[in-house]
């Protein structure tokens, strides 16, 4: 009986950890900014709801020559809609670009939507 209880506790713990790691608006935005900070714009776009391959190529080309570098970011807030299908995450970011070598800091609101049960940044 004790062995069954231990196995049951282990199974419950695995499911609990899996549910904690599920997508949330904050975790999606955090992963998006980590990819941007690493300069991996292609990976960053996987956290958006852009699925059209041509649109993805267009987005990558659009930012190619700007030499955008995210220096730092901080997630300030997360607001999920009452129906749980949309959210707004406020982020403070510090960045440089080919137009602005001095770090520029600004705050932006990112809109997110649930797509197939996962949070995606909606442009």
C-alpha positions as CSV (number, residue, x, y, z in Angstrom):
1,X,0.0,0.0,0.0
2,X,2.9,2.3,0.9
3,X,4.5,1.7,-2.5
4,X,1.3,2.5,-4.4
5,X,1.0,5.8,-2.4
6,X,4.6,6.8,-3.3
7,X,3.9,6.0,-7.0
8,X,0.7,8.0,-6.9
9,X,2.5,10.9,-5.3
10,X,5.2,10.8,-8.0
11,X,2.6,10.8,-10.8
12,X,0.8,13.8,-9.2
13,X,4.1,15.6,-8.8
14,X,4.9,15.1,-12.5
15,X,1.6,16.4,-13.6
16,X,1.8,19.4,-11.2
17,X,5.2,20.3,-12.6
18,X,4.0,20.0,-16.2
19,X,1.1,22.3,-15.5
20,X,3.3,24.9,-13.9
21,X,5.5,25.0,-17.0
22,X,2.5,25.4,-19.3
23,X,2.3,28.5,-21.4
24,X,1.3,31.7,-19.7
25,X,1.3,35.3,-21.2
26,X,4.4,36.2,-19.0
27,X,6.4,33.1,-20.0
28,X,5.6,33.6,-23.7
29,X,6.8,37.2,-23.5
30,X,9.9,36.2,-21.5
31,X,10.8,33.5,-24.0
32,X,10.2,36.0,-26.9
33,X,12.5,38.6,-25.3
34,X,15.2,36.0,-24.5
35,X,15.3,35.1,-28.2
36,X,15.4,38.7,-29.2
37,X,18.2,39.4,-26.7
38,X,20.2,36.5,-28.2
39,X,19.6,37.9,-31.6
40,X,17.5,34.9,-32.7
41,X,14.7,36.8,-34.5
42,X,13.5,33.6,-36.2
43,X,13.0,31.9,-32.9
44,X,11.3,35.1,-31.5
45,X,8.8,34.9,-34.2
46,X,7.7,31.4,-33.1
47,X,6.2,33.1,-30.0
48,X,3.9,35.2,-32.3
49,X,0.7,34.2,-34.0
50,X,2.3,34.8,-37.5
51,X,2.1,31.4,-39.3
52,X,2.4,32.4,-42.9
53,X,5.9,31.6,-44.0
54,X,6.0,34.6,-46.4
55,X,5.0,36.9,-43.6
56,X,7.7,35.5,-41.4
57,X,10.3,36.0,-44.1
58,X,9.0,39.6,-44.6
59,X,9.4,40.3,-40.9
60,X,12.9,38.9,-40.8
61,X,13.9,40.9,-43.8
62,X,12.3,44.1,-42.4
63,X,14.5,44.0,-39.3
64,X,17.7,42.6,-40.9
65,X,19.5,45.9,-41.5
66,X,18.5,47.7,-38.3
67,X,21.0,46.0,-36.1
68,X,18.5,45.9,-33.2
69,X,19.9,44.7,-29.9
70,X,17.8,44.2,-26.8
71,X,20.0,45.1,-23.9
72,X,17.6,44.4,-21.1
73,X,13.9,43.9,-20.4
74,X,11.6,43.7,-17.4
75,X,8.0,42.4,-17.4
76,X,6.0,44.9,-15.5
77,X,2.5,43.4,-15.5
78,X,0.2,40.8,-17.0
79,X,-3.5,41.3,-17.4
80,X,-5.6,38.3,-18.7
81,X,-9.1,38.9,-20.1
82,X,-12.1,37.5,-18.2
83,X,-12.6,34.9,-20.9
84,X,-9.0,33.8,-20.6
85,X,-8.3,34.0,-24.4
86,X,-6.4,37.3,-24.6
87,X,-4.0,39.2,-22.4
88,X,-1.8,42.2,-22.3
89,X,1.8,42.1,-20.9
90,X,3.5,45.4,-20.2
91,X,7.3,45.3,-20.8
92,X,10.0,47.8,-20.2
93,X,12.9,47.4,-22.6
94,X,16.3,48.9,-23.2
95,X,17.7,48.6,-26.8
96,X,20.0,50.0,-29.3
97,X,19.8,49.9,-33.1
98,X,21.6,51.2,-36.2
99,X,19.6,54.4,-35.8
100,X,20.2,54.9,-32.1
101,X,23.6,53.7,-30.7
102,X,22.7,55.1,-27.2
103,X,20.5,52.8,-25.2
104,X,16.8,53.8,-25.6
105,X,14.4,52.7,-22.9
106,X,10.7,52.5,-23.4
107,X,7.6,50.7,-22.2
108,X,5.2,48.8,-24.4
109,X,2.1,46.7,-24.1
110,X,2.2,43.4,-25.9
111,X,-1.2,41.9,-26.8
112,X,-1.4,38.1,-26.7
113,X,-4.0,35.6,-27.8
114,X,-4.5,31.9,-27.2
115,X,-3.8,29.8,-30.2
116,X,-4.4,26.0,-29.8
117,X,-4.1,26.4,-26.1
118,X,-0.8,28.3,-26.2
119,X,-0.2,32.1,-25.7
120,X,1.1,33.9,-28.8
121,X,2.0,37.5,-29.2
122,X,-0.5,39.1,-31.6
123,X,0.9,41.8,-33.8
